[in-house]
């Protein structure tokens, strides 16, 4: 029989490190989903900000809410502008409120949110918050001391967290009926593309569950869950399960407490 090569110590360390990183991402989304379904928005919003900061080891951050062309600090932690402060949305922050805005990674730049005014940030992340396709605010994470930019998988997890946060904000702000109706129509159209079992899987994806966890909850095999996830990704024209989770939260799926 041919000898099966044993994994090297380096390969094992990388494997365990990847496992720990994946577990941290799942825990982040699971904790956020739990607090959203068990706490009022007034408590859930600052809690999710805290989860985001802890996840990527940032010192400070804010949750900003769009307010008639301006921004209002809904929650803050660290050396940043305090909660309740309202100011005009200009330049970078205004760009983060556009319909087509994506996550912004800013390095070695002045952050408008840091105190004292004009302070330099080694790294700042600006994550647009959108609900039913409409901008509702910005999640900002910032660090003065040099730290590495989060890896792509971590940025995707934060983007999913931002979608969950946007859901809480839209509920707290009571979006206009027209927006809610648009979201309802989009949700209905999305549901019609999926089978009943695929919809059940979709509802659980925003909670950061693994395929095995979803299989246990639905009473189906892990491999079957994987097939359902792949079909959902294909039907929705997305790239991965993180994008699916974000889309599901944006349209109101996954907030039923099925954590």
Buried (B, 14 or more C-beta within 10 A) or exposed (E): EEEEEEEEEEEEEEEEEEEEBEEBBBBBBBBBBBBBBEBEBEEBBBBBBBBBBEBBEBBBBBBBBBBEEBBBBBBBBBBBBEBEBEBEBEEBBEBBBEEEBEBBEBEEEEBBBBBEEEBEBBBBBBBBBBBBEBBBBBBBBBBBEEEEEBEEBBBBBBBBBBBBBBBBBBBBBEBEEEBBEBBEEBBEEBBEEBEEBBBBBBBBBBBBBEBEBBBEBBEBEEEBBBBBBEBBBEBBEBEEBBBBBBBBBBBBBBBEEBB
